[in-house]
Amino acid sequence: MANYETVFIGRQDLSEAQVKEITDVITNYVTSNKGKVNKTENWGLRTLAYRINKNRKGHYVLVEYSCETNLIAELERQLRLNEDVLRYVTVRLEEFATEQSAILNASSSDDRPSYKKDGGYRPRNQEAA
């Protein structure tokens, strides 16, 4: 069996329960076909780089799993037919990552500078005067 990861973007008006339902469809399909799900990560509602079908934001979800190569085509067909999924991508991995994804690490870190509305730089740890 090969290792894969699939990232999909759900519409912005979906509830968390609906996003979980789409994720469950993927995990149930993999496990019912003798595959194994390694990890699922919900990256939350994030702003898209450009509009997709009139959506400015989307729910991002990562699913890592092991399965046979021939199951990927059917899994992607199910995602393509689902109207709530805006985009998806499946990538074959050499091995699974042991830590959480870089997206979750970046969003939890507070090292990024913040900017005032007038465009000036203000360090995060200082109060506005």
Helices and strands as residue ranges (DSSP letters): E 2-10, H 16-32, E 36-52, E 55-67, H 71-81, E 85-93, H 102-108, E 114-115, E 121-122
